[in-house]
Amino acid sequence: EILQPYIDAGVVTLEQAVCDVHCQVPTYTLCMESYGHLTKWLAFIDLDEFLMPSPSDAAGSNDRSLPETLQLFDQHAAVLVHWLSFGSSMHETTPEGLVIE
């Protein structure tokens, strides 16, 4: 229901997961084989994960967008992104609103 307008517009292609014993690796492999040649960058990101550039200077200011940051790596075949877990931020119950608020 949520994806249907994007599927109809040709922006999203919805595929079934490929599962044997595990689903992630076979599904990621199929995605890379089927669609990797159609894109410059491809990332596998869960719904509760975000990509954001690190601060570009010692003062912690972030003056680059994600596309601008990725341009710095155009000459590389892949980019490894360090994963950080922020935990519950001391919340005992889930607060109202979005995670990014």
N, C-alpha and C positions, 0 to 999 in steps of 0.2 A: 504494500500500500504506500509506504513512504518512498520507496525506490522507483515505483512504477512511472511517474512522470519523467524521471531521468533515463529510465530504460527506453521509454517511448521516444524520447528526444535523441537517443543514440549516445548519450553521455556515459551511461553505465551499462556494462554487460554483466549479467548475473549468471554465475555458474554454480553447479553443485560441488561440494567438497569431495575430494578423492580420498576415501578412507580404506585402509587395510587394517593394520593394528593401530596406526596413528593417522591423524588427518592433516596436521600442519605441514609437514615436509612434503608429502606427495602433492598436496594442493598448491603449495608455493611453487614447487617444481613445474607443475602443469601451467600455472599462471605465467611463470617466466618463459617457458617454452612457447606458449600460445600468444603472449602479448608483449614480451620483453622487447621485441624488435620494433614495436609501435610507439615506444616512449623513450624519453631521454633519462628520466629518473623513475624508479619503481621502489615503493616502500611497503612493508607489511606492518601495519600499525593497528593495535586493538582499539576498540571504541573508547577505552579509558586512558589512552596514551596520546601524547602530543609531541610534535617536533617543534622546537624553537631554537633559534641561534643563541649561542652563548654570548655574553658581553664581549665586545671587541676591544675593550681597553681596560686598564687597571681600575678605572673609576666605576666600572660596572655598567656603563651605558651601552645600550644595544641599538646601534644605528643601522643595522642591516636587516632586511627581510629574509625569509627563508630562501626565496629564489635568488636573491643577491648573494647569500652565503653559499648556496650550491654552485653558483658560477665560479667561485674560487676553486672548485674541485672538478671543473670540466675536463681536465687532462687525465683524470683518474678513472679507472674502470669501476670502482666501488668506493663507498664511503661508509665507514663504521661509525655508528652513533652510540655514545656511552649512555647507558640506562641508569636512571636514578629513581628510587622509590621514596616518595615523600611521606608515606604513612597516613595516619588519620588526622594529623594536625591537632591531636589531643581531643578531637570530637568524640563524645561517647555515643551520640546518635547522629544520623546523617542530617546535615543542615539542609535547609531549603535552597533552591537555586542550582545553578550549574557548577561543576567542579572548577571551572576557570574563573568564577566570580570571587 
